[in-house]
Amino acid sequence: RPDAVIESGAFKGHGTWIVRTALPEARIISMDPNPPKSRLDGVEYLVGKDFVDFSKVDWEARGIDPDKTVVFLDDHQSAYKRAFMQNEHRFYRFLIDDNYGYLEGDAMSFKS
């Protein structure tokens, strides 16, 4: 089990809720340029005016150990580029979930 989960892309907060339910003891950092529709107690939010892109955060200064962290990307950025960004920060465990509605937008993903 990871000690921490970084969630990039919060939207309504459903993903955050799933992570909190599955990993009640994990440190969760949720980031999105727009504040989520709902917030959970005990979650660190980098949203709105406090938003910083995943690639720009000094994770070591925040006390995050990449070997004990999972990154959950649901931010509709290029999954291909995000995979390289994670490696630059030494994160090797990550999930990507960029779902759109039928016939709606798409970001560069591993399927593209």
Rosetta constraint file for C-alpha pairs under 8 A:
AtomPair CA 1 CA 23 HARMONIC 7.76 0.50
AtomPair CA 1 CA 68 HARMONIC 7.92 0.50
AtomPair CA 2 CA 26 HARMONIC 6.77 0.50
AtomPair CA 2 CA 68 HARMONIC 4.97 0.50
AtomPair CA 2 CA 69 HARMONIC 5.20 0.50
AtomPair CA 2 CA 70 HARMONIC 6.37 0.50
AtomPair CA 3 CA 25 HARMONIC 7.64 0.50
AtomPair CA 3 CA 26 HARMONIC 5.01 0.50
AtomPair CA 3 CA 27 HARMONIC 6.22 0.50
AtomPair CA 3 CA 68 HARMONIC 5.42 0.50
AtomPair CA 3 CA 69 HARMONIC 5.97 0.50
AtomPair CA 4 CA 26 HARMONIC 5.06 0.50
AtomPair CA 4 CA 27 HARMONIC 4.45 0.50
AtomPair CA 4 CA 28 HARMONIC 5.73 0.50
AtomPair CA 4 CA 29 HARMONIC 7.79 0.50
AtomPair CA 4 CA 64 HARMONIC 7.28 0.50
AtomPair CA 4 CA 68 HARMONIC 6.58 0.50
AtomPair CA 4 CA 69 HARMONIC 4.73 0.50
AtomPair CA 4 CA 70 HARMONIC 6.52 0.50
AtomPair CA 5 CA 19 HARMONIC 7.82 0.50
AtomPair CA 5 CA 26 HARMONIC 6.83 0.50
AtomPair CA 5 CA 27 HARMONIC 6.26 0.50
AtomPair CA 5 CA 28 HARMONIC 4.90 0.50
AtomPair CA 5 CA 29 HARMONIC 6.38 0.50
AtomPair CA 5 CA 69 HARMONIC 5.57 0.50
AtomPair CA 5 CA 70 HARMONIC 4.90 0.50
AtomPair CA 5 CA 71 HARMONIC 5.68 0.50
AtomPair CA 5 CA 72 HARMONIC 7.06 0.50
AtomPair CA 6 CA 28 HARMONIC 5.92 0.50
AtomPair CA 6 CA 29 HARMONIC 4.85 0.50
AtomPair CA 6 CA 30 HARMONIC 6.02 0.50
AtomPair CA 6 CA 31 HARMONIC 7.86 0.50
AtomPair CA 6 CA 69 HARMONIC 7.42 0.50
AtomPair CA 6 CA 70 HARMONIC 6.43 0.50
AtomPair CA 6 CA 71 HARMONIC 4.74 0.50
AtomPair CA 6 CA 72 HARMONIC 5.98 0.50
AtomPair CA 7 CA 16 HARMONIC 7.31 0.50
AtomPair CA 7 CA 28 HARMONIC 7.39 0.50
AtomPair CA 7 CA 29 HARMONIC 6.08 0.50
AtomPair CA 7 CA 30 HARMONIC 4.65 0.50
AtomPair CA 7 CA 31 HARMONIC 6.15 0.50
AtomPair CA 7 CA 71 HARMONIC 6.04 0.50
AtomPair CA 7 CA 72 HARMONIC 4.69 0.50
AtomPair CA 7 CA 73 HARMONIC 6.00 0.50
AtomPair CA 7 CA 74 HARMONIC 7.36 0.50
AtomPair CA 8 CA 30 HARMONIC 6.08 0.50
AtomPair CA 8 CA 31 HARMONIC 4.97 0.50
AtomPair CA 8 CA 32 HARMONIC 6.22 0.50
AtomPair CA 8 CA 54 HARMONIC 6.72 0.50
AtomPair CA 8 CA 71 HARMONIC 7.72 0.50
AtomPair CA 8 CA 72 HARMONIC 6.28 0.50
AtomPair CA 8 CA 73 HARMONIC 5.01 0.50
AtomPair CA 8 CA 74 HARMONIC 5.85 0.50
AtomPair CA 8 CA 75 HARMONIC 5.58 0.50
AtomPair CA 9 CA 30 HARMONIC 7.22 0.50
AtomPair CA 9 CA 31 HARMONIC 5.86 0.50
AtomPair CA 9 CA 32 HARMONIC 4.94 0.50
AtomPair CA 9 CA 73 HARMONIC 6.54 0.50
AtomPair CA 9 CA 74 HARMONIC 4.82 0.50
AtomPair CA 9 CA 75 HARMONIC 4.19 0.50
AtomPair CA 9 CA 76 HARMONIC 7.79 0.50
AtomPair CA 10 CA 14 HARMONIC 7.61 0.50
AtomPair CA 10 CA 15 HARMONIC 6.88 0.50
AtomPair CA 10 CA 16 HARMONIC 6.98 0.50
AtomPair CA 10 CA 30 HARMONIC 6.38 0.50
AtomPair CA 10 CA 31 HARMONIC 6.34 0.50
AtomPair CA 10 CA 32 HARMONIC 5.65 0.50
AtomPair CA 10 CA 35 HARMONIC 7.70 0.50
AtomPair CA 10 CA 36 HARMONIC 5.67 0.50
AtomPair CA 10 CA 74 HARMONIC 7.39 0.50
AtomPair CA 10 CA 75 HARMONIC 7.75 0.50
AtomPair CA 11 CA 32 HARMONIC 7.34 0.50
AtomPair CA 11 CA 34 HARMONIC 7.39 0.50
AtomPair CA 11 CA 35 HARMONIC 7.35 0.50
AtomPair CA 11 CA 36 HARMONIC 4.88 0.50
AtomPair CA 11 CA 37 HARMONIC 6.65 0.50
AtomPair CA 12 CA 36 HARMONIC 4.94 0.50
AtomPair CA 12 CA 37 HARMONIC 4.52 0.50
AtomPair CA 12 CA 38 HARMONIC 6.20 0.50
AtomPair CA 13 CA 17 HARMONIC 6.29 0.50
AtomPair CA 13 CA 36 HARMONIC 5.61 0.50
AtomPair CA 13 CA 37 HARMONIC 6.40 0.50
AtomPair CA 13 CA 38 HARMONIC 5.78 0.50
AtomPair CA 13 CA 39 HARMONIC 6.67 0.50
AtomPair CA 14 CA 18 HARMONIC 6.29 0.50
AtomPair CA 15 CA 19 HARMONIC 6.25 0.50
AtomPair CA 16 CA 20 HARMONIC 6.10 0.50
AtomPair CA 16 CA 28 HARMONIC 7.92 0.50
AtomPair CA 16 CA 30 HARMONIC 7.24 0.50
AtomPair CA 16 CA 40 HARMONIC 7.89 0.50
AtomPair CA 17 CA 21 HARMONIC 6.03 0.50
AtomPair CA 17 CA 40 HARMONIC 7.43 0.50
AtomPair CA 18 CA 22 HARMONIC 6.14 0.50
AtomPair CA 19 CA 23 HARMONIC 5.76 0.50
AtomPair CA 19 CA 24 HARMONIC 7.76 0.50
AtomPair CA 20 CA 24 HARMONIC 4.99 0.50
AtomPair CA 20 CA 25 HARMONIC 7.90 0.50
AtomPair CA 20 CA 26 HARMONIC 7.43 0.50
AtomPair CA 20 CA 28 HARMONIC 7.68 0.50
AtomPair CA 27 CA 42 HARMONIC 7.92 0.50
AtomPair CA 27 CA 43 HARMONIC 7.10 0.50
AtomPair CA 28 CA 42 HARMONIC 7.76 0.50
AtomPair CA 28 CA 43 HARMONIC 5.24 0.50
AtomPair CA 28 CA 44 HARMONIC 6.17 0.50
AtomPair CA 29 CA 43 HARMONIC 6.05 0.50
AtomPair CA 29 CA 44 HARMONIC 4.69 0.50
AtomPair CA 29 CA 45 HARMONIC 5.85 0.50
AtomPair CA 29 CA 46 HARMONIC 7.28 0.50
AtomPair CA 30 CA 43 HARMONIC 7.05 0.50
AtomPair CA 30 CA 44 HARMONIC 6.17 0.50
AtomPair CA 30 CA 45 HARMONIC 4.92 0.50
AtomPair CA 30 CA 46 HARMONIC 6.11 0.50
AtomPair CA 30 CA 47 HARMONIC 7.64 0.50
AtomPair CA 31 CA 45 HARMONIC 5.83 0.50
AtomPair CA 31 CA 46 HARMONIC 4.54 0.50
AtomPair CA 31 CA 47 HARMONIC 5.31 0.50
AtomPair CA 31 CA 51 HARMONIC 6.35 0.50
AtomPair CA 31 CA 52 HARMONIC 7.39 0.50
AtomPair CA 31 CA 53 HARMONIC 7.64 0.50
AtomPair CA 31 CA 54 HARMONIC 7.68 0.50
AtomPair CA 32 CA 36 HARMONIC 7.58 0.50
AtomPair CA 32 CA 46 HARMONIC 6.60 0.50
AtomPair CA 32 CA 47 HARMONIC 4.88 0.50
AtomPair CA 32 CA 48 HARMONIC 6.99 0.50
AtomPair CA 32 CA 51 HARMONIC 6.20 0.50
AtomPair CA 32 CA 53 HARMONIC 7.96 0.50
AtomPair CA 32 CA 75 HARMONIC 7.69 0.50
AtomPair CA 33 CA 47 HARMONIC 5.25 0.50
AtomPair CA 33 CA 48 HARMONIC 5.00 0.50
AtomPair CA 33 CA 49 HARMONIC 7.60 0.50
AtomPair CA 33 CA 51 HARMONIC 5.40 0.50
AtomPair CA 33 CA 52 HARMONIC 7.76 0.50
AtomPair CA 34 CA 47 HARMONIC 5.82 0.50
AtomPair CA 34 CA 48 HARMONIC 4.90 0.50
AtomPair CA 35 CA 47 HARMONIC 5.16 0.50
AtomPair CA 35 CA 48 HARMONIC 5.33 0.50
AtomPair CA 36 CA 47 HARMONIC 7.86 0.50
AtomPair CA 39 CA 43 HARMONIC 7.74 0.50
AtomPair CA 46 CA 50 HARMONIC 5.13 0.50
AtomPair CA 46 CA 51 HARMONIC 4.57 0.50
AtomPair CA 46 CA 52 HARMONIC 6.55 0.50
AtomPair CA 47 CA 51 HARMONIC 4.24 0.50
AtomPair CA 47 CA 52 HARMONIC 7.67 0.50
AtomPair CA 52 CA 56 HARMONIC 6.48 0.50
AtomPair CA 52 CA 57 HARMONIC 6.54 0.50
AtomPair CA 53 CA 57 HARMONIC 6.74 0.50
AtomPair CA 55 CA 85 HARMONIC 6.11 0.50
AtomPair CA 55 CA 86 HARMONIC 7.51 0.50
AtomPair CA 55 CA 89 HARMONIC 7.97 0.50
AtomPair CA 58 CA 62 HARMONIC 6.62 0.50
AtomPair CA 59 CA 63 HARMONIC 6.46 0.50
AtomPair CA 59 CA 64 HARMONIC 5.39 0.50
AtomPair CA 59 CA 65 HARMONIC 7.86 0.50
AtomPair CA 59 CA 89 HARMONIC 7.69 0.50
AtomPair CA 60 CA 64 HARMONIC 5.42 0.50
AtomPair CA 60 CA 65 HARMONIC 6.93 0.50
AtomPair CA 64 CA 68 HARMONIC 7.99 0.50
AtomPair CA 64 CA 69 HARMONIC 7.27 0.50
AtomPair CA 65 CA 69 HARMONIC 6.30 0.50
AtomPair CA 66 CA 70 HARMONIC 7.76 0.50
AtomPair CA 66 CA 89 HARMONIC 7.57 0.50
AtomPair CA 66 CA 90 HARMONIC 5.90 0.50
AtomPair CA 66 CA 91 HARMONIC 5.02 0.50
AtomPair CA 66 CA 92 HARMONIC 7.55 0.50
AtomPair CA 67 CA 90 HARMONIC 7.89 0.50
AtomPair CA 67 CA 91 HARMONIC 7.00 0.50
AtomPair CA 67 CA 92 HARMONIC 7.71 0.50
AtomPair CA 69 CA 91 HARMONIC 7.29 0.50
AtomPair CA 69 CA 93 HARMONIC 7.06 0.50
AtomPair CA 70 CA 91 HARMONIC 7.49 0.50
AtomPair CA 70 CA 92 HARMONIC 7.90 0.50
AtomPair CA 70 CA 93 HARMONIC 5.08 0.50
AtomPair CA 70 CA 94 HARMONIC 5.29 0.50
AtomPair CA 70 CA 95 HARMONIC 7.67 0.50
AtomPair CA 71 CA 91 HARMONIC 7.41 0.50
AtomPair CA 71 CA 93 HARMONIC 6.41 0.50
AtomPair CA 71 CA 94 HARMONIC 4.47 0.50
AtomPair CA 71 CA 95 HARMONIC 6.31 0.50
AtomPair CA 72 CA 94 HARMONIC 5.68 0.50
AtomPair CA 72 CA 95 HARMONIC 4.85 0.50
AtomPair CA 72 CA 96 HARMONIC 6.04 0.50
AtomPair CA 72 CA 97 HARMONIC 7.65 0.50
AtomPair CA 73 CA 94 HARMONIC 7.38 0.50
AtomPair CA 73 CA 95 HARMONIC 6.06 0.50
AtomPair CA 73 CA 96 HARMONIC 4.76 0.50
AtomPair CA 73 CA 97 HARMONIC 6.23 0.50
AtomPair CA 73 CA 98 HARMONIC 7.53 0.50
AtomPair CA 74 CA 96 HARMONIC 6.07 0.50
AtomPair CA 74 CA 97 HARMONIC 5.05 0.50
AtomPair CA 74 CA 98 HARMONIC 5.07 0.50
AtomPair CA 74 CA 99 HARMONIC 7.94 0.50
AtomPair CA 75 CA 98 HARMONIC 6.83 0.50
AtomPair CA 76 CA 98 HARMONIC 5.64 0.50
AtomPair CA 76 CA 106 HARMONIC 7.44 0.50
AtomPair CA 76 CA 107 HARMONIC 5.61 0.50
AtomPair CA 77 CA 81 HARMONIC 7.99 0.50
AtomPair CA 77 CA 82 HARMONIC 7.26 0.50
AtomPair CA 77 CA 107 HARMONIC 5.82 0.50
AtomPair CA 77 CA 108 HARMONIC 7.02 0.50
AtomPair CA 78 CA 82 HARMONIC 6.08 0.50
AtomPair CA 78 CA 107 HARMONIC 5.60 0.50
AtomPair CA 78 CA 108 HARMONIC 4.46 0.50
AtomPair CA 78 CA 109 HARMONIC 5.84 0.50
AtomPair CA 79 CA 83 HARMONIC 6.09 0.50
AtomPair CA 79 CA 96 HARMONIC 7.23 0.50
AtomPair CA 79 CA 107 HARMONIC 7.62 0.50
AtomPair CA 79 CA 108 HARMONIC 6.11 0.50
AtomPair CA 79 CA 109 HARMONIC 4.78 0.50
AtomPair CA 79 CA 110 HARMONIC 6.50 0.50
AtomPair CA 80 CA 84 HARMONIC 6.98 0.50
AtomPair CA 80 CA 108 HARMONIC 6.81 0.50
AtomPair CA 80 CA 109 HARMONIC 5.98 0.50
AtomPair CA 80 CA 110 HARMONIC 6.23 0.50
AtomPair CA 81 CA 85 HARMONIC 6.36 0.50
AtomPair CA 82 CA 86 HARMONIC 6.14 0.50
AtomPair CA 83 CA 87 HARMONIC 6.48 0.50
AtomPair CA 84 CA 88 HARMONIC 6.40 0.50
AtomPair CA 85 CA 89 HARMONIC 6.69 0.50
AtomPair CA 86 CA 90 HARMONIC 6.17 0.50
AtomPair CA 86 CA 91 HARMONIC 5.03 0.50
AtomPair CA 86 CA 92 HARMONIC 6.91 0.50
AtomPair CA 87 CA 91 HARMONIC 5.42 0.50
AtomPair CA 87 CA 92 HARMONIC 6.34 0.50
AtomPair CA 98 CA 107 HARMONIC 7.87 0.50
AtomPair CA 100 CA 104 HARMONIC 5.94 0.50
AtomPair CA 100 CA 105 HARMONIC 6.51 0.50
AtomPair CA 100 CA 106 HARMONIC 6.99 0.50
AtomPair CA 101 CA 105 HARMONIC 7.98 0.50
AtomPair CA 108 CA 112 HARMONIC 5.94 0.50
